[in-house]
Amino acid sequence: MARISLTVDGQRVSDDVEPRMLLVQYLREKLGKTGTVVGCDTSSCGACTVHLDGRSVKSCNVLAIQADGGEVTTIEGLAGEGGALHPVQEAFRECHGLQCGFCTPGMIMQTVDLLAENPSPSEEAIRLGLEGNLCRCTGYHNIVRAVQHAAGVSTGSTNGGSSTEGASA
Amino acid sequence: MTATQEPTTAAEIGRDRRRKEDQRLITGRTRWTDNITLPGMLHLAMVRSPFPHARITSISTEEAENAPNVVAVLTGADLGEGQGACINAWPIVEDQVTPAHLPMPTDRVAFAGETVAVVVARSAAEARDAAELVEVDYDELPAALDLKEAAEDTVLAHPDLGTNVSAVWKFDSAEAGTGGDVEAAITEARSSGIVIEREYRQQRLIPAFMEPRSVVVDPTGEQITMWSATQVPHILRFALAATTGVPESKIRVIAPDVGGGFGGKLQQTPEEMIAFAVARRLGKPVKFTETRSESLLTAHHGRDQWQRLTLAATKDGTVTGLKVDLIADLGAYVAIVGGGVPVLGAFMFNAIYKFPAYQFQTTNILTNKAWTDAYRGAGRPEATFAIERLMDELAVEVGVDPLAIREKNWITHEEFPFTTVAGLEYDSGNYEAATARAKEMFGYDELRAEQAERRARGDKVQLGLGVSTFTEMCGLAPSRVLGSLNYGAGGWEHAEVRMLATGKVEVVTGASAHGQGHETAFSQIVADRLGVAFEDVEVLHGDTQISHKGLDTYGSRSLVVGGEALVRAVDKVIEKAKPIAAHLLEASADDLEFSAGRFAVKGTDQGMAIGEIATAVFAAHNLPDGVEPSLDSEATYDPVNFNYPHGTHLCAVEVDTETGQVKLRKYVCCDDIGVVINPLIVAGQVHGGLVQGIAQALWEEAVYDENGTLVTGSFVDYLLPTAADTISFEIDHTTSPATTNSLGTKGVGEAGTIASTPAVVNAVVDAVRHLGVDDITMPCTPERVWRAINEGTSGGATTEAAMPHFDETEGGDR
């Protein structure tokens, strides 16, 4: 067991974890942050995407101990004071960018990162930027609309940190 | 005591309401089954066979039992009869050969991935660790893997059954009295007309819903509660009761938030049965959540057919007959719908056309691979692909545009209602209007001009245009028809409307949403019909204790069957409220009219809102004599007919003739799905459906190697499209209201998937036809396209290349 301390969605937490425990397992099983989900076991689907120190990561591809001392933001910590939706969350609803909603936490977290990097992305840049996140319901059409919508209404700087690349694969 | 309700001004039906469901889903406040944790809950891990076919000679569990925090290791023998059985609800013929399907077999495994033991531990990780310590000895048996070989019974998937042929099901229009003799039509066409003979492959696909299946069972209450990532909580409850002996009234099944299904979650799964048995045995709550690899390996697959097709026509392109002879791969067991999937396609090969003669035969084959069952469209994509590919081939033969050959043969809008050669009555449609609109959106003539120009200058990137004018039968289904097809259940749906004391409305539906947006669409229907606010309607579903009756969600049935049940329940509420309103308003019921949620006395300004009446009924202080104090109403609706959406889909692709790379250039469709309740939700269904169909054409295939191992067992290998692979679509609608339900609606859930696959393949073939290509096997990978161009084959099929047709001596007796 290893002791880790980190901040998750603004809350300081500290736990003993097995060295092999994945960040996503830690979030779900230890912290009850079940808004972040697991869709595959090969880091292919991106459903588990969260922000670690301001960068989007696939939390199935990060060990919990690697997040020691870090700052994690999940879908549950994205909304602002009093539950005010983040513009990207609002855009996904407005543009019907979700159906079953299982990929949605990852899609939204990745979109926030994408727009932080490129506030006015072309459709092609959006599609490439979301390539690491799979959706089986929407055919991506309305997800792309949602990202465009968010780019139009957000300043692109609402994300806590900055990022130089998309989700690790 | 109540505020007067504002009459609803804007019509809800047809409005692009944002979904009620979304607030939770976009903030992570979700109830996926895997999120559920109960006190003392134990976790399961499955020990699975690596072999497709083998005898289990011994299972050694001791080492696993001694692993940290392992509570039990159980085999099929340990669970005995308590494990129940996986049922087939649709034996399509009386003498269907159906292997017994134990959730955990005791002596023999029939596909790679089948569970032979289950480890129960305090954590999921410990269960998985210990599963590796279970030692199973197998005697490998020869496996029936290739579909065509299996059809010859060279190797038996289940040796004790003596054959791999599960069923042969046939429809013949001459025998049914719905049309002429197809053999005569083919004979005549051979001498004086056109005969097109083709063999097409429907590759095996995997539904690949995003939420892996998960099940939690709590046996600690008076009822055993099962939460499952399922499309079919009601059917699952029935199957649990019917096969385990636990009374149905002692079982509660809950489908909480369910992350997609596409047919893939309409199964009664071995894992659900095992979890149920283990929880009962140990008396503790248990959870099993599959990994993605387990999901791809063992959740049911879809499609997987070889189709042998003969189309007869006159020289001018008027079709005179169609003969379909297909073999369908059921996998190792006959799944819940299983062999019925090809039969669902049997009525659709004739599609939108006026064929005078038609024959269909499916031979369902057992193999040692994962079982197959419904996947979005279920039988109808296979049929639509075949006929829409054939119509393109006929157009080439006649030398006319593919849309012209369709127009020559389709049912014109004046001819509805139209009884088809397969015996169905299409209630409404307008193929001309949808096609005209799609052509306009597409810029058909301009793109044809560009295609000609690129051909003329020998551009290495060629343009191809693909057409698909589809229809489908959905809204499953009239119970009498299901009965005549030997299906084990009905096709009705149930709804209840509860009027709460505060004027709010609870709606209970037997449909079970898993991403479709029923809460929103059904709220719109009720708001409109009952004249209450959209926000005041709460839709409850997916829990057999709340929704005690239902047949769940699949086959594009929720709106056209479940929605109609809802309409009828609402109408009963209004009917019940009327005498009470008359009493309270001191008027004759005959003088009342109901509109916009209000009973008004004709010719006066007197009136009462439905919510006010609900409050008065709750108090029950002043009701007419003998009237019960309740407005609550329920309805169970059995559809009178299937439902027939249609549409015209046009696809343009660019094919790099040097590399075989296919690039989507443009995709437009105009679907006629009758009256639209929520255009936003409809668009989402169409977009998502399109991509699943396009994915069959270009990317997806479940592939087994010669050892019976699924080589596409992860998302690295099974090629789900990403945002970067796809394009934006242009969609529109024409409207021919359905005449068989009150709202005029038609199903939309499967339409995009059914229509798009042939549109794309037709486009790819069209791009390279001038290079001598007339078929490319799906998925049309760059390698296959390149080979088609350079080797003149259909691109190297997975098992073998498509060939010219069979002769009469070998037809029909497989």
Chai-1 contact restraints between the chains, C-beta under 6 A:
chainA,res_idxA,chainB,res_idxB,connection_type,confidence,min_distance_angstrom,max_distance_angstrom,comment,restraint_id
A,T34,B,N35,contact,1.0,0.0,6.0,A-B,restraint_1
A,G35,B,G28,contact,1.0,0.0,6.0,A-B,restraint_2
A,G39,B,M210,contact,1.0,0.0,6.0,A-B,restraint_3
A,C40,B,R292,contact,1.0,0.0,6.0,A-B,restraint_4
A,C40,B,F715,contact,1.0,0.0,6.0,A-B,restraint_5
A,D41,B,T291,contact,1.0,0.0,6.0,A-B,restraint_6
A,D41,B,R292,contact,1.0,0.0,6.0,A-B,restraint_7
A,T42,B,S714,contact,1.0,0.0,6.0,A-B,restraint_8
A,T42,B,F715,contact,1.0,0.0,6.0,A-B,restraint_9
A,T42,B,V716,contact,1.0,0.0,6.0,A-B,restraint_10
A,S44,B,F715,contact,1.0,0.0,6.0,A-B,restraint_11
A,S44,B,V716,contact,1.0,0.0,6.0,A-B,restraint_12
A,C45,B,F715,contact,1.0,0.0,6.0,A-B,restraint_13
A,I75,B,G28,contact,1.0,0.0,6.0,A-B,restraint_14
A,E76,B,G28,contact,1.0,0.0,6.0,A-B,restraint_15
A,A79,B,T27,contact,1.0,0.0,6.0,A-B,restraint_16
A,Q89,B,I26,contact,1.0,0.0,6.0,A-B,restraint_17
A,F92,B,I26,contact,1.0,0.0,6.0,A-B,restraint_18
A,R93,B,R18,contact,1.0,0.0,6.0,A-B,restraint_19
A,R93,B,D22,contact,1.0,0.0,6.0,A-B,restraint_20
A,R93,B,I26,contact,1.0,0.0,6.0,A-B,restraint_21
A,H96,B,L680,contact,1.0,0.0,6.0,A-B,restraint_22
A,H96,B,G684,contact,1.0,0.0,6.0,A-B,restraint_23
A,L98,B,L25,contact,1.0,0.0,6.0,A-B,restraint_24
A,Q99,B,G515,contact,1.0,0.0,6.0,A-B,restraint_25
A,Q99,B,G684,contact,1.0,0.0,6.0,A-B,restraint_26
A,C100,B,G259,contact,1.0,0.0,6.0,A-B,restraint_27
A,C100,B,G260,contact,1.0,0.0,6.0,A-B,restraint_28
A,C100,B,H514,contact,1.0,0.0,6.0,A-B,restraint_29
A,C100,B,G515,contact,1.0,0.0,6.0,A-B,restraint_30
A,G101,B,L25,contact,1.0,0.0,6.0,A-B,restraint_31
A,F102,B,M210,contact,1.0,0.0,6.0,A-B,restraint_32
A,F102,B,E211,contact,1.0,0.0,6.0,A-B,restraint_33
A,F102,B,G259,contact,1.0,0.0,6.0,A-B,restraint_34
A,C103,B,M210,contact,1.0,0.0,6.0,A-B,restraint_35
A,T104,B,L25,contact,1.0,0.0,6.0,A-B,restraint_36
A,P105,B,G28,contact,1.0,0.0,6.0,A-B,restraint_37
A,R127,B,A723,contact,1.0,0.0,6.0,A-B,restraint_38
A,R127,B,A724,contact,1.0,0.0,6.0,A-B,restraint_39
A,L128,B,A724,contact,1.0,0.0,6.0,A-B,restraint_40
A,L130,B,A723,contact,1.0,0.0,6.0,A-B,restraint_41
A,E131,B,T722,contact,1.0,0.0,6.0,A-B,restraint_42
A,E131,B,A724,contact,1.0,0.0,6.0,A-B,restraint_43
A,L134,B,L720,contact,1.0,0.0,6.0,A-B,restraint_44
A,R136,B,M210,contact,1.0,0.0,6.0,A-B,restraint_45
A,R136,B,G260,contact,1.0,0.0,6.0,A-B,restraint_46
A,C137,B,G260,contact,1.0,0.0,6.0,A-B,restraint_47
A,C137,B,G515,contact,1.0,0.0,6.0,A-B,restraint_48
A,C137,B,G688,contact,1.0,0.0,6.0,A-B,restraint_49
A,T138,B,G684,contact,1.0,0.0,6.0,A-B,restraint_50
A,T138,B,H687,contact,1.0,0.0,6.0,A-B,restraint_51
A,T138,B,G688,contact,1.0,0.0,6.0,A-B,restraint_52
A,G139,B,H687,contact,1.0,0.0,6.0,A-B,restraint_53
A,G139,B,G688,contact,1.0,0.0,6.0,A-B,restraint_54
A,G139,B,L690,contact,1.0,0.0,6.0,A-B,restraint_55
A,G139,B,V691,contact,1.0,0.0,6.0,A-B,restraint_56
A,Y140,B,A723,contact,1.0,0.0,6.0,A-B,restraint_57
A,Y140,B,T726,contact,1.0,0.0,6.0,A-B,restraint_58
A,H141,B,H687,contact,1.0,0.0,6.0,A-B,restraint_59
A,H141,B,S728,contact,1.0,0.0,6.0,A-B,restraint_60
A,H141,B,F729,contact,1.0,0.0,6.0,A-B,restraint_61
A,N142,B,G684,contact,1.0,0.0,6.0,A-B,restraint_62
